[in-house]
Amino acid sequence: MVKKLYPHKILWLASYPKSGNTWFRAFLSALMNDGVVAINKLDTDGIISARETFDFMSDIDSMDLYDDEAKLMVRDIYSNLADSSDSLRIIKTHDAYLTDKEGNSIFPVEATHCAFYFIRNPLDVVGSLASHMRLSIEECVHIICDKNATLATQNNNLNKNKQFRINMCDWSTNVTTWTHALAFPVYVIRYEDMLSNPFETFSRAVSQAKFNFTPEEISRAIKASSFEQLKRQETQFGFVEKLRKDVQFFRSGTMGNWDKELTPVQIDKIRQTHGEVMNQYGYF
Amino acid sequence: MHKYWGFGLHILSEIEFPELLPADFEEADVTISAGEVPQNLTGDELIKKPFSQLNKDEYILNVKGVCRYYASHGKTVVFEQGEESELLSVRLFLLGTIMAAILFQRGEIPMHASAIIKDGQLILFAGNSGVGKSTLLASLSNLGYKVFSDDVCVLKIDKDNKVTGTASYPMIKLWEDTLEKLNNTEFNKDYKVRPQLPKFGQFFYQTFNKETIPLDKIFILSPQNTISEVTINELGSLAVFKQLEKQVYKFQLIGNTQLRARQFGLLSMVASQVKVYEVLRPARGSNVQILTQEIEKYL
C-alpha cells in the first residue's frame, strides 16, 4: 500500500475549481486499488475546508467560530492529523496559498510530502464552472477575475456552511500563490496534458510523488479513470461531490470549447486580466 | 454564586448563565469558576490533540483567542478567559464541548439531538451540526409540539432498564435566516449567542421539562447531495448501532475503555427498545415545511 510509505505526511492536490483535481483523485484511487475506482468512494482524504474533520480534531462546534478564528486553527489541525496518521493523507484544496490573520500559511509545511497543482486554460474553466455552479458565463467571467472570490461563500466572517469559506481568489492569484517557490515541492500538471498525453503526464506525476507503480498499473488506472468512465458512473449512480443534483459534474472534459462558449468581450477580459500567467503556461 | 439546573445536573457557577434554569439545591454536582487552567495533562489513556488534551478524568480545551477550559472528574470546570473575548463566548463553548466532557467524566452519554415530547415520550432528532435539528425543532414547535431539548439530550437507563432522556437547558439556538423562514412571532432576536454571530437564543423556561422521560423514537437527519426528495427509512438493528455511535455528542471525547463499554451497553439498549429512522433529505434547497410534514407521518 503506497500510502503506508509516507506516514505522518500530506500530499496536497491544489487547483482552481474545474481544473482536473477530481479526475486526478479518481486516477490515484484507481492506481491504489488495482484499477478499480468508484467515484462516490474516492480513496483520497477529503478537502481542507471540510467541517467534519475540523470539528473532530478540534472538539469544537466550528459553526460557533468566526471564519478568521477557524482559519487560525486549520494549520495545527492538519499538522496533527498528519502526525496521528500512519499513512499518507491525500487532501484536496481550492484555496489559494494564503496566510491567516497572523501571517502564517494555513497549510502545515513540515507535514507536507509535496503538492500537485492542476492548471487549466481559464477560458475553458469558465464554461465548466458556469455549468457546475449553474451560473451564467458572464457571472463566471466575473468570478475568475475577482481577486476576492470565494467558494462556500459566507459573508461577514460567518462560518456556517457545510464547508469553511474557500478563499480561491482570482485565477492568476490561485496559480501564482501555489507556484512561487514554496517550502515544499509543488509539481504543476496541465489539464491539457492530462487529456492529450495521459500516459506521460500521469507517469511523471507518479514518479514525482515517489510512488512505485509499473507502467502497466499506470495504464490500467488511466483507463479506469478515463473521463468517459467517470461520466458513466455519474450518470448511473450520481456524484456526492457535485453542488447540484441536476447538473452533470463531468461535463465535456474537452479543451478549446471556449471559442464556442465565450463572447469576444469575455475572452478579451480574461486575457487582459490573466494574460501574463496564461502566457507562462501556454494559454495565450 | 449562581445556582442552576442543566443537563440533569445541579450547577454552581461564579458567572451568570441566563441559558440555564435557575435552581435551588444544597449540594452541587458541578462547579464553574474562573481560575488557572493547567498547561498539560498526564496519566493513563492520555490523548493529546492540537487544542485539547484528555485523560480518564480530566480534559483541557483551548478555543484559540476565546478561552481555555479545564474540566475535571465530572465535578469542576475552571476557565481562563482570553483577553479580547467576552463571557457570552466563554459560555457558548462551555455549554457545548465542556459540558460534554463533564458528562462523559460522570459516565453519562449525551446525544447530539434535539427532542420533543409526544404522548409522554421523547422523540429525538439527531445529526451533525448544521443538519437542521434546531430548525426542525422550531418548525415542530410552530405546529404545537412540545419542545424538550435543543441540540443535546442526555440518555440514561432508569431503574426498570428503560432508556430515558434528560434535556440540556431551556434555549433553542436559531440562525437569523431560519428565524425569518419560520416566521413565528414568538421568536425574537433579543439574545445573540456571540457578538458577531447572527444566531439567536429562544428561551422556553415556562414550558421546560427537567424530568427524565422514556425514549420512543429517534430520527437521524442525513443531508444527501444525490437526492431531490425526503425519504425516511426505518433502520435494522445492525445499522441502528452503527448510526447511533455517530450521534453521540463529541464522541471523540470517549477516550477510555470503561466509558466505551458503557456507551456500548447504553446504545445496545437503545437499539433494542427504540425505533430508529434515517431521514435522507436533499442537501440543498430543502424545505423545512416539507421535511416536517414527512416526519410528522411517523410521529
Chai-1 contact restraints between the chains, C-beta under 6 A:
chainA,res_idxA,chainB,res_idxB,connection_type,confidence,min_distance_angstrom,max_distance_angstrom,comment,restraint_id
A,F56,B,Q252,contact,1.0,0.0,6.0,A-B,restraint_1
A,S58,B,F51,contact,1.0,0.0,6.0,A-B,restraint_2
A,D59,B,S52,contact,1.0,0.0,6.0,A-B,restraint_3
A,D59,B,L61,contact,1.0,0.0,6.0,A-B,restraint_4
A,D59,B,T97,contact,1.0,0.0,6.0,A-B,restraint_5
A,D61,B,G96,contact,1.0,0.0,6.0,A-B,restraint_6
A,D61,B,S129,contact,1.0,0.0,6.0,A-B,restraint_7
A,M63,B,S129,contact,1.0,0.0,6.0,A-B,restraint_8
A,D64,B,L92,contact,1.0,0.0,6.0,A-B,restraint_9
A,Y66,B,Q196,contact,1.0,0.0,6.0,A-B,restraint_10
A,L72,B,K64,contact,1.0,0.0,6.0,A-B,restraint_11
A,M73,B,K64,contact,1.0,0.0,6.0,A-B,restraint_12
A,D76,B,P50,contact,1.0,0.0,6.0,A-B,restraint_13
A,I77,B,P50,contact,1.0,0.0,6.0,A-B,restraint_14
A,N80,B,K49,contact,1.0,0.0,6.0,A-B,restraint_15
A,N80,B,P50,contact,1.0,0.0,6.0,A-B,restraint_16
A,N157,B,Q196,contact,1.0,0.0,6.0,A-B,restraint_17
A,G238,B,T226,contact,1.0,0.0,6.0,A-B,restraint_18
A,V240,B,N225,contact,1.0,0.0,6.0,A-B,restraint_19
A,V240,B,T226,contact,1.0,0.0,6.0,A-B,restraint_20
A,K245,B,S228,contact,1.0,0.0,6.0,A-B,restraint_21
